[in-house]
Amino acid sequence: MIEQELKDALGKNIKFFRFRRQFSQANLAEKADISVTFLSNIERGNNFPQAGTLCNLAQALNVEVWELFRAKVLLMINFPLLTAFRKTLPSMLILLWKPFISSIRPDFNDRLDEFLSSA
């Protein structure tokens, strides 16, 4: 992954978790001990924080640091993708992933149930 893609993914994921926690930029910036301007630049993919700042952001958002990066993959999960993998992914695997997917994409709950029941 090139540097700008990593910055963009991190920024989008931080913003996603910030919204999920119902924090304003000012709330999160204060909790992570950074300026609102710096947080805004991170969320827009203009800056990449140092390791200590990443840890502070993750702690403030109540997530693990790796989740700030991994969530990008989960946000890209969609039903055409799941349907395409239906023949290769056992329903049990999707069932095990359901709580994880639902935590990132709560709008998928009903559709996941329909998907699993039609397998």
N, C-alpha and C positions, 0 to 999 in steps of 0.2 A: 504494500500500500504506500503510495507516495505521501510525502509530508503534508500537503494541503488536504488530501482526503482524510488523513488521520486527524488533523485539526478540525475539519468540518464535522466528522463523526463525533468527536469528543464534545464539540460545542452543542451539537443537536441533542446528544444524550444528556448532557448536563441540564440543558433547557427542559428536556422531557421530564427528568427526575425532579427538577425544580417545580415545574407545574404540578406534577403528581403530589408533591409535598405541600403544594399551595403556598410556596414562598415567592415573594417578590425578589427582584434582583438585589434590592437593598438588604432584605432579610438574609439571603444566602451569602452575600458579600460580607456582611457583618459576622455571621457564624464562621465563615472560612477565613476571616481576617485578611480580606483583600478589598480593593476599591471596587465600587460599582462599575466604574469605567473599565477596569481590567476584566471583571466578570463579563461584561457586555462584549468586550473584544474576544474573549474565549468562546462565548456562545456563538459569535458570528464567524468563528474560525480564523480570526486575525492574529491571535496569540495562542501559544501553547505553554501551559503552566509548568513550573518546576515540580519535582516529585513531592516536596513538602506541601505545596499548594494543592496538588491532586489529592493527597491524603486528607487535607483539611476539607476539601470540597466533598469527597466521598463520605467522610464522617458527618459533615453537616447534612448531607442528603440521606444518611443512614443506609448507604450501600457500600459494597466493596469496590476498591479502585478498579478492578477488572471489569465490573459491571458498567462503568462509564464508557468502556470501549465495546464490550460484548453486546450491549443492548442494540447497537446498530443492526446486527444480524437479525435479532428478534423483531425489530420494527419492520424489517423487509418481508417477514413471513406474511403470506397472503393465501387465499384459498385456491387460486389457480396453481400456485406452487405446491400446496399440499395435495391437490388432486393429481398433479403430474407425478408426485412421488408415491401415490396411494399403492401402486403395485409393488413398490420396493420397500416401503415403510410399513411394518406391521402396525395394526391399529393399537396394539399394546404400547408401542413406542410413542405414538401420538398421545395416547391416554396418559402416559407418564409425563409427557411434556406439557399437558394441558394446564396445570397450575402455573407453570413457568411462563407459558405464552399468555395466559390470562392476566398475569400480573403486569405484563407489558402492554398487552392489547385487550383490555377488558371488554371492548366491543365485540370480541370474537367468541365470547362464552356460548351464546345460543348457536352460532354457526359451527363451532367445534362439536357441540352435542349432536347437531344434525349430521355433520360429517362422520362422526364416529358411529352413529346409529345406522348409517347407510352402508357401512363397510362390510 
